[in-house]
């Protein structure tokens, strides 16, 4: 993954989201060690403090946990926690933005539902 340095989203948030994506994709499993701040810094060519900030977010959300002297590990329920967080926060935000834009464009509820169904069909 490449970080988007032109994005308004801070790099440390992008790091945290990348780790979450790896957890969702089962590339980091429960109780498995994740990259250290120095490994992440080298991997993404960023400052180790920036990488550490991304890891800290996930520790605070209890998606990762620390083992003193050993590193950071994926929490047992991390995948479910990330999925729930994304459903409740990300999808809700996206749905609000979609509804707001549909109103601006005078798209009816039925037209919006049909558009969503069409998009879903394209993904299959």
Secondary structure, DSSP 8 states (H G I E B T S, - for coil): ----TTSSS-HHHHHHHHHHHHHHTTSS-TT-B---HHHHHHHHT--HHHHHHHHHHHHHTTSEEEETTTEEEE-TTHHHHHHHHIIIIIIHHHHHHHHHHHHHTT--HHHHHHHHHHHHHHH-
